[in-house]
């Protein structure tokens, strides 16, 4: 009897563990995180709709320095507009636009290239 109970208990937690682990991994990888104003702010990850901008930024499409800067600025705006931000987070982002731009830019660069920049 104990073997059946142990076997039944073993088989039930495994799917629950797998089910619990599976949603956590995409959540961790599906967004960007920045720390501003002492708070961790989760942002949306670049998506398929951002591919033309990413292609310009990464050099896939020939473009000048100014065009790459415009594409990066547009990508930052796109990421921020799709992010689910609380009113408090919006206020933190508005306090220092330059610091916000730099932090989001660094997070995107980390996501795209795996390095800071």
Secondary structure, DSSP 4 states (H G I P E B T S, - for coil): -HHHHHHHHHHHHHHHHHHHHHHHHHHHHSEEEEEETTEEEEEEPP-GGGHHHHHHHHTSS---HHHHHHHHHHHHHHHHHHS---HHHHHHHHHTHHHHHHHHHHHHHHHHHSS--
